[in-house]
């Protein structure tokens, strides 16, 4: 893989990897570390993917796995200090999007991750299930429950 290929892949997927990592960790510093780890793994693996969708799915699966590994680690549990979400440098088109994003970030992790992958990254329920390693039915249930929690926190008039 050439340096130019690496730059193109990084430019193409780094935003999605970062957003998923922030969604998991709620911490920008940890998310940045995970972005580095994911791309190091991608560049060292030198894999060939049949299409762009498979490539992105592999990258997002590795991201989710790295996040779970980090959250399970003893060092993380003992020394974790969160960074405020306002420091995440996330850009919103409208104030409503910001409110929705912060409401999503306030959800329990099992709902937050499926909502992020489904709505923000555009994965189907089957793809989301494969990425995080649960059944498609479990993804559908978590989406339903997550949407209900969002309706309660944002108000019934918000379409989610």
Residue pairs with C-beta under 8 A, 6 or more apart in sequence:
1 43
1 46
6 39
6 43
9 39
9 42
9 43
10 39
13 56
13 59
14 35
14 39
16 56
16 59
16 60
16 121
17 34
17 35
17 38
17 39
17 59
17 60
17 63
18 31
18 32
18 35
19 90
19 116
19 120
19 121
20 60
20 63
20 64
20 67
20 113
20 116
20 117
20 121
21 30
21 31
21 32
21 34
21 35
21 63
21 66
21 67
22 28
22 31
22 85
22 88
22 90
23 104
23 105
23 112
23 113
23 116
23 120
24 31
24 34
24 64
24 67
24 68
24 71
24 109
24 112
24 113
25 31
25 34
25 67
25 70
25 71
26 82
26 85
26 105
27 80
27 81
27 82
27 83
28 83
28 87
28 88
28 89
29 83
30 70
30 76
31 88
33 70
34 63
34 66
34 67
34 70
37 66
38 59
38 62
38 63
38 66
41 62
42 59
42 62
47 58
49 55
49 58
57 123
57 127
57 130
57 131
60 117
60 121
60 123
60 131
61 130
61 131
64 113
64 131
64 132
64 133
70 76
85 102
85 105
90 101
92 98
92 101
96 158
99 154
100 150
100 154
100 158
100 160
103 150
103 153
103 154
104 112
104 115
104 116
104 146
104 150
105 112
106 153
107 115
107 146
107 149
107 150
110 142
111 142
111 143
111 145
111 146
111 149
112 146
113 132
114 128
114 132
114 139
114 142
114 143
114 146
115 142
115 143
115 146
115 147
115 150
117 123
117 127
117 128
117 131
117 132
118 124
118 125
118 128
118 139
118 143
123 131
125 136
125 139
125 140
125 143
126 136
128 139
129 135
129 136
129 138
129 139
132 139
147 160
150 158
150 160
151 158
151 160
154 160
